[in-house]
Amino acid sequence: MKTKGALLWGLNEPWSVEEIELGDPRDGEVQIRMEAAGMCHSDYHLVTGATPMPSFPVLGGHEGAGVVTKVGPNVKRLKEGDHVVLSFIPACGACDPCTQGHQNLCDLGGGLLTGQSISDGSYRIQARGQNVIPMALLGTFSPYMTVHEYSAVKIDEHIPFEVAALVGCGTTTGWGSATNVAQVRPGDTVAIVGVGGVGMAALQGAVVSGARNIIAIDPVAFKREQALKFGATHAFSSLEEAIVPVMELTWGKMCDKVILTMGEMDGALVDPALTLTAKAGTCVVTSMGKMSDMDVKMNLFLFAMLQKTLKGNVFGGANPRHEIPMLLDLYKSGQLNLQDMISNTYSLEQVNEGYQDMLDGKNLRGVIKYTDADR
């Protein structure tokens, strides 16, 4: 079928909304009519080259929700009419990481940036006569997608699509940063560094986990104000500004858990983050840095002598087939505020405006809502 998509044709270029050709589902695949797509910072990493791609063009978008419209051969878990969230990492359920309870590390994730279908290694999308690489084997910046069922998770049909879209990447990543990776416990003092969409989800995970003090750190005043509404007990504009007040707040102990969720990671931030981290405390790096960056600044003597832990994190350590529906259940019960994380909505044609708003600090999360005009 012919439809539209937001394509990136080169580094530091704007997204180009134009016609694409989308293939029908093959073995194990489904076609989905998209209703909403989250605008995650990770797609902007494609623009800057922080996440290198093997070639262009690229179809953006890896957060989204919609309705299954076609089902290919041998699809086992989905049928036409099912409402689904797209999981940015597919989960086969059979590889070693999946069977050990680490679906976020599924071996299929190794092909996320190749654009080649899980089922047969071919390409499902073309534009201007060229193969297109869909972000994370998805490409939610299009009103229709053909994806493997491993990348789609069935959800309650009563969940609003724009809310459901958020748990395909950012919310699950942030929430799991606090609950799964940092393992926040009742009474902990927790610092969240960067309170956009991912950071605000981490903040909410810390709240539900029973943290006593939750320190939000972000240079944008709007985000600090929102963090206090979402449950932060204190807010500061930088790591440096936070260190003395946190020392006074904790009688010198510092933070049990520090979670780095800023839009772009810089190795120079690791040392001040570890300064904010208590003895035997944990610092979690959720933020993505440039693939080419190799330098990290940290005091190795204090790191070892104070027995601190520095942990990496992808997708919040989540098992998406379990945690995506679970997070939406928490939304329904009022324990997870997803609606207020959506700062602005956009049409597909406004994708560049949405990313400019993100860079200008106006959004916790921007969402593309699809209408008939987009299809």
C-alpha positions in Angstrom: 0.0 0.0 0.0 1.0 3.6 -0.4 0.9 5.9 2.6 3.0 8.7 4.2 5.9 8.8 6.6 8.4 11.1 8.2 11.8 10.3 6.6 15.3 11.4 7.4 17.6 11.6 4.4 20.8 12.7 6.0 22.4 14.0 9.2 21.1 17.3 10.6 18.3 17.5 8.1 14.7 18.1 8.9 12.2 15.2 8.8 10.5 15.0 5.3 6.9 13.9 5.3 6.4 12.1 1.9 4.9 9.1 0.2 6.2 5.6 1.1 5.4 2.2 -0.1 4.5 -0.3 2.6 4.6 -4.1 2.1 1.9 -6.5 3.3 2.6 -8.7 6.3 4.6 -11.9 5.7 5.3 -14.8 8.0 4.8 -13.8 11.7 4.0 -10.2 10.8 1.0 -7.9 11.2 -0.1 -4.6 9.7 -1.2 -1.8 12.1 -3.2 1.3 11.6 -1.4 3.8 13.8 -3.4 6.1 16.0 -0.7 7.8 18.0 3.1 8.0 18.2 5.4 9.4 20.9 8.2 11.8 20.0 11.1 10.4 21.9 14.6 12.0 22.1 16.1 8.8 20.7 14.8 9.7 17.3 16.6 13.0 17.5 19.8 11.0 18.0 19.4 9.8 14.5 19.3 13.4 13.2 22.5 14.4 15.0 24.3 11.1 14.3 24.7 10.2 17.9 23.1 6.9 17.0 24.8 6.0 13.7 22.7 4.4 10.9 24.1 2.2 8.2 22.4 4.2 5.5 19.6 6.6 4.7 16.6 7.1 4.4 15.3 6.3 7.8 11.6 6.3 8.8 11.4 7.7 12.3 9.4 6.8 15.4 9.6 3.9 17.9 6.8 4.7 20.3 3.3 4.1 19.2 -0.1 2.5 19.5 -2.8 1.4 17.0 -5.1 -1.3 15.7 -4.1 -4.5 13.9 -5.7 -4.4 10.4 -4.0 -7.4 8.7 -2.4 -10.6 9.9 0.2 -12.6 8.1 0.8 -16.4 8.2 1.7 -18.1 11.5 0.9 -15.1 13.7 0.0 -16.7 17.1 -0.8 -13.9 19.6 -2.7 -11.2 17.6 -5.7 -10.9 15.4 -7.4 -8.2 13.4 -9.0 -5.5 15.6 -6.6 -6.0 18.5 -5.3 -2.8 20.1 -1.6 -2.9 20.5 1.4 -0.9 21.8 4.6 -1.2 19.8 7.5 -2.3 21.9 10.7 -0.7 20.7 12.7 -3.9 21.5 11.1 -7.1 20.1 10.9 -10.1 22.4 11.1 -13.5 20.9 10.6 -15.3 24.2 13.0 -18.1 23.2 16.6 -16.7 23.2 18.8 -16.9 26.3 18.1 -13.4 27.6 14.3 -13.8 27.1 14.3 -17.2 28.9 16.3 -15.7 31.8 13.7 -12.9 32.2 15.5 -10.2 30.3 13.2 -9.6 27.3 14.7 -6.1 27.1 17.9 -7.7 26.0 16.3 -10.1 23.5 18.9 -11.2 20.8 16.6 -9.7 18.1 17.6 -6.3 19.4 20.9 -6.7 17.6 19.1 -5.9 14.4 17.1 -2.8 15.5 19.0 -0.4 13.3 19.4 -2.6 10.2 15.8 -2.2 8.9 15.7 -5.8 7.9 12.6 -7.8 8.7 12.8 -10.3 11.5 10.9 -12.8 9.4 13.1 -13.0 6.3 15.7 -10.2 6.3 14.0 -8.2 3.6 12.8 -4.6 3.7 9.1 -3.7 4.1 9.3 0.0 3.2 10.5 1.9 0.1 10.6 5.6 -0.8 11.9 7.2 -4.0 12.8 3.7 -5.2 15.1 3.0 -2.2 14.8 0.7 0.8 13.9 2.5 4.0 15.2 1.6 7.5 12.4 1.9 10.0 13.6 3.1 13.5 13.8 0.1 15.8 12.2 -2.1 13.1 9.0 0.0 13.7 8.8 3.5 12.1 5.8 4.9 14.1 6.0 8.2 12.2 3.7 6.7 9.6 -0.1 6.1 9.8 0.5 2.4 8.9 3.2 -0.1 9.8 4.1 -3.7 9.0 5.9 -5.3 11.9 6.7 -8.6 13.4 4.3 -9.7 16.2 7.3 -9.9 18.5 7.3 -6.1 18.5 3.5 -5.7 19.3 1.9 -6.1 22.7 -1.9 -6.5 23.0 -3.5 -4.0 25.3 -7.0 -3.1 26.8 -9.0 -1.5 24.1 -10.4 1.1 26.5 -6.9 2.8 26.9 -6.6 6.1 24.9 -4.1 5.5 22.1 -2.1 8.7 22.9 -1.6 7.4 26.5 -0.8 3.9 25.4 1.8 5.1 23.0 4.0 6.4 25.8 4.7 2.9 27.3 6.3 1.6 24.1 9.6 3.2 25.1 10.0 6.3 27.3 7.6 5.6 30.2 8.6 1.9 30.5 12.3 2.9 30.4 11.9 5.6 33.0 9.7 3.6 35.3 12.0 0.6 35.2 15.0 2.8 35.8 13.6 3.3 39.3 11.8 0.1 40.0 13.9 -2.6 38.2 17.4 -1.2 37.7 17.9 1.2 40.6 15.5 -0.9 42.8 14.3 2.1 44.8 13.0 1.0 48.2 10.8 2.6 50.8 12.6 5.4 52.6 15.3 5.9 49.9 16.5 9.4 48.9 16.5 9.4 45.1 17.8 12.0 42.6 16.4 12.1 39.0 18.6 14.0 36.7 16.6 15.2 33.7 12.9 15.2 34.1 11.5 15.0 30.5 9.3 12.1 29.5 11.7 9.4 30.7 12.7 11.2 33.9 9.1 11.9 34.9 8.3 8.3 34.6 11.3 7.4 36.7 10.1 10.0 39.2 6.7 8.3 39.4 8.4 4.9 39.8 10.3 6.3 42.8 7.1 7.7 44.3 5.2 4.4 44.0 8.3 2.6 45.4 8.1 4.6 48.6 11.1 7.0 48.3 11.2 9.5 51.1 13.0 12.3 49.3 12.9 12.7 45.5 15.2 15.3 44.1 14.4 16.5 40.5 17.4 18.1 38.7 16.8 19.9 35.4 17.9 23.2 33.9 14.4 24.0 32.5 12.2 25.8 35.0 9.0 24.3 33.4 10.2 20.8 34.0 11.2 21.5 37.6 7.7 22.9 38.3 6.1 19.9 36.7 8.3 17.5 38.7 7.1 19.0 42.0 3.5 18.3 40.8 4.3 14.7 39.9 5.7 14.0 43.4 9.3 15.4 43.7 10.1 16.8 47.1 12.9 19.1 45.9 14.0 20.6 42.6 17.3 22.0 41.4 18.7 23.3 38.2 22.0 21.4 38.1 24.0 18.6 39.8 26.3 21.2 41.2 23.5 23.2 42.7 22.0 20.1 44.3 25.1 18.7 46.1 25.2 21.0 49.2 21.4 21.0 49.8 21.3 17.2 49.4 24.2 16.9 51.8 22.2 19.0 54.4 19.0 17.1 53.7 20.6 13.7 54.3 23.0 14.6 57.1 25.9 13.9 54.7 24.7 10.5 53.6 23.7 11.7 50.0 21.3 9.8 47.7 20.7 6.1 47.9 19.9 6.1 44.2 20.8 8.6 41.4 19.1 8.1 38.0 20.5 9.9 34.9 17.6 10.5 32.4 18.7 13.7 30.6 18.1 13.8 26.8 21.8 13.3 26.0 24.5 11.7 28.2 27.9 13.3 28.6 30.7 11.3 30.3 31.7 14.4 32.3 28.4 14.1 34.2 29.3 10.8 35.7 31.6 12.1 38.4 29.2 14.8 39.8 26.4 12.1 39.7 28.6 9.8 41.7 29.4 12.6 44.2 25.6 12.8 44.7 25.5 9.1 45.3 25.8 7.7 48.9 28.2 5.1 50.1 27.1 1.7 48.7 24.6 3.6 46.6 23.6 3.1 43.0 23.9 5.4 40.0 21.9 4.4 36.9 22.8 5.6 33.4 19.6 5.6 31.4 20.5 8.5 29.1 22.0 7.7 25.7 25.3 9.2 24.7 27.0 9.3 21.3 28.1 5.9 20.0 31.5 7.4 19.4 32.0 8.8 22.9 34.5 6.8 25.0 35.5 9.2 27.8 34.0 9.1 31.3 35.2 11.3 34.1 35.1 9.7 37.6 37.2 9.5 40.8 38.2 5.8 40.7 39.5 5.9 44.3 36.2 7.1 45.8 34.2 4.9 43.5 36.0 1.8 44.9 36.5 2.9 48.5 32.9 4.0 48.9 31.6 0.8 47.2 29.3 2.6 44.8 27.6 0.9 41.8 27.3 2.4 38.3 24.7 0.6 36.2 23.7 0.7 32.6 20.1 0.4 31.5 18.0 -0.3 28.4 14.2 -0.2 28.3 14.1 0.0 32.1 15.1 -3.7 32.5 11.6 -4.4 31.5 9.9 -7.6 30.1 7.6 -5.7 27.7 4.9 -8.3 27.4 4.3 -8.2 31.1 5.2 -4.6 32.0 3.5 -2.7 29.2 0.0 -4.0 30.2 1.0 -3.6 33.9 1.8 0.0 33.5 -1.4 0.7 31.7 -3.3 -1.0 34.6 -1.5 1.4 36.9 -2.7 4.2 34.7 -6.3 2.9 34.9 -6.0 2.7 38.7 -4.7 6.3 39.0 -1.2 5.3 40.3 0.6 6.3 37.1 -0.1 9.7 35.6 0.4 9.4 31.8 -2.1 12.0 30.6 -0.3 14.9 32.1 3.0 13.8 30.7 1.6 14.7 27.2 2.5 18.4 26.9 1.4 18.9 23.3 0.0 16.9 20.4 0.9 17.3 16.7 -0.1 16.1 13.2 2.4 14.1 11.2 3.1 17.3 9.2 4.2 19.0 12.4 6.9 16.5 13.3 9.7 19.1 13.0 7.7 21.6 15.1 7.3 19.0 17.8 11.0 18.2 17.9 11.8 21.9 18.1 9.5 22.2 21.1 11.3 19.3 22.7 14.7 21.0 22.2 13.2 24.3 23.5 12.2 22.5 26.8 8.4 23.0 26.1 7.5 19.3 26.3 7.6 16.5 28.7 6.4 14.4 25.8 5.0 15.4 22.4 2.6 13.0 20.7 1.6 12.7 17.1 -2.1 11.9 16.8 -3.1 10.5 13.5 -6.3 11.5 11.7 -7.8 10.6 8.3 -6.0 13.6 6.9 -2.7 11.8 7.6 -3.5 8.5 5.9 
